Amino acid sequence: MTQGAASSSLPDTPLIEARGLSVSRRGRTVFGKLDIDVHAGERLFVLGPCGAGKSTLLQSLLGFVAIDAGHIRLLGRDCRREADFAPLRGPIGMLFQDSNDQLFGPTVLEDAAFGPLNQGLDPAAAQARAIEALLQVGIGDLAERPVHALSGGEQRLAALAGVLAMQPRVLLLDEPTASLDARSADHITTVLASSGLTMIVASHDDALIARLATRRLSLDAPR
Ligand SMILES: Nc1ncnc2c1ncn2[C@@H]1O[C@H](COP(=O)(O)OP(=O)(O)OP(=O)(O)O)[C@@H](O)[C@H]1O
């Protein structure tokens, strides 16, 4: 269950909206009757101890985890079925907690170009987008590296580059600075801050939260 509702008094239509969201896993309620509104430019941080449901919330908002009850509207569109969510996984980019869930390679460059290719860009334009995203996160030198030959932190950056290469309007980021050394974490924090993008971020990183959060939502400890 939630401790703090995430609401906003901004007048524009929320980019991410959830009403009465309830999700259970293995028969146990993870959270119930959660309301969320995230407007353009906001950076909502989802906080809470391990197992509180931060990842589950992000995944349910993009249709990767089924909800028990509630209503989700993304970019002004009602989302109920996979066919509703699928076209929005691009305009709304998701960084999963486990980079292995989204790195398919074979090389870092090809992986980052995959999303733009899928969006219909020609190969040269997709590659240009991918290179731009790799440079943005600071791993241009890893472009030709096989994704399976990356460290955990490098995988994190490669996965983030793949998300940014799709030029999303909204980011859902699950522990974006996990596995990163202090310098890389600081760089990514700066990249995210300067992006101006709307985002929902699950994180335990106090420095990231302090620099980026415009609002916070705390989930209860699991019972
Ligand atoms: N794939 C899954 N199948 C079944 N249950 C799951 C799955 N993933 C997570 N859970 C359960 O759902 C609950 C919420 O987990 P979740 O990963 O969302 O928490 P979290 O707040 O993101 O935790 P952490 O801070 O450790 O990443 C936990 O009880 C967890 O055991």
PDBQT file of the ligand as one rigid body, heavy atoms in Angstrom, charges set to zero:
ROOT
HETATM    1  N1  LIG A 301       8.708 -11.855 -11.632  1.00  0.00    +0.000 N 
HETATM    2  C1  LIG A 301       8.092 -11.926 -10.445  1.00  0.00    +0.000 A 
HETATM    3  N2  LIG A 301       7.227 -12.919 -10.188  1.00  0.00    +0.000 NA
HETATM    4  C2  LIG A 301       6.597 -12.999  -9.002  1.00  0.00    +0.000 A 
HETATM    5  N3  LIG A 301       6.783 -12.126  -8.010  1.00  0.00    +0.000 NA
HETATM    6  C3  LIG A 301       7.630 -11.133  -8.199  1.00  0.00    +0.000 A 
HETATM    7  C4  LIG A 301       8.345 -10.972  -9.424  1.00  0.00    +0.000 A 
HETATM    8  N4  LIG A 301       9.121  -9.891  -9.337  1.00  0.00    +0.000 NA
HETATM    9  C5  LIG A 301       8.930  -9.378  -8.102  1.00  0.00    +0.000 A 
HETATM   10  N5  LIG A 301       8.046 -10.117  -7.419  1.00  0.00    +0.000 N 
HETATM   11  C6  LIG A 301       7.569  -9.873  -6.065  1.00  0.00    +0.000 C 
HETATM   12  O1  LIG A 301       6.797  -8.670  -6.089  1.00  0.00    +0.000 OA
HETATM   13  C7  LIG A 301       7.056  -7.907  -4.904  1.00  0.00    +0.000 C 
HETATM   14  C8  LIG A 301       7.559  -6.526  -5.303  1.00  0.00    +0.000 C 
HETATM   15  O2  LIG A 301       8.827  -6.688  -5.943  1.00  0.00    +0.000 OA
HETATM   16  P1  LIG A 301       9.523  -5.494  -6.720  1.00  0.00    +0.000 P 
HETATM   17  O3  LIG A 301      10.671  -6.078  -7.482  1.00  0.00    +0.000 OA
HETATM   18  O4  LIG A 301       8.501  -4.739  -7.468  1.00  0.00    +0.000 OA
HETATM   19  O5  LIG A 301      10.050  -4.604  -5.499  1.00  0.00    +0.000 OA
HETATM   20  P2  LIG A 301      11.087  -3.391  -5.510  1.00  0.00    +0.000 P 
HETATM   21  O6  LIG A 301      10.520  -2.352  -4.617  1.00  0.00    +0.000 OA
HETATM   22  O7  LIG A 301      11.375  -2.992  -6.909  1.00  0.00    +0.000 OA
HETATM   23  O8  LIG A 301      12.356  -4.068  -4.850  1.00  0.00    +0.000 OA
HETATM   24  P3  LIG A 301      13.935  -3.739  -5.009  1.00  0.00    +0.000 P 
HETATM   25  O9  LIG A 301      14.182  -2.417  -4.330  1.00  0.00    +0.000 OA
HETATM   26  O10 LIG A 301      14.575  -4.882  -4.272  1.00  0.00    +0.000 OA
HETATM   27  O11 LIG A 301      14.245  -3.758  -6.471  1.00  0.00    +0.000 OA
HETATM   28  C9  LIG A 301       8.058  -8.694  -4.072  1.00  0.00    +0.000 C 
HETATM   29  O12 LIG A 301       7.320  -9.438  -3.101  1.00  0.00    +0.000 OA
HETATM   30  C10 LIG A 301       8.698  -9.625  -5.083  1.00  0.00    +0.000 C 
HETATM   31  O13 LIG A 301       9.116 -10.825  -4.446  1.00  0.00    +0.000 OA
ENDROOT
TORSDOF 0
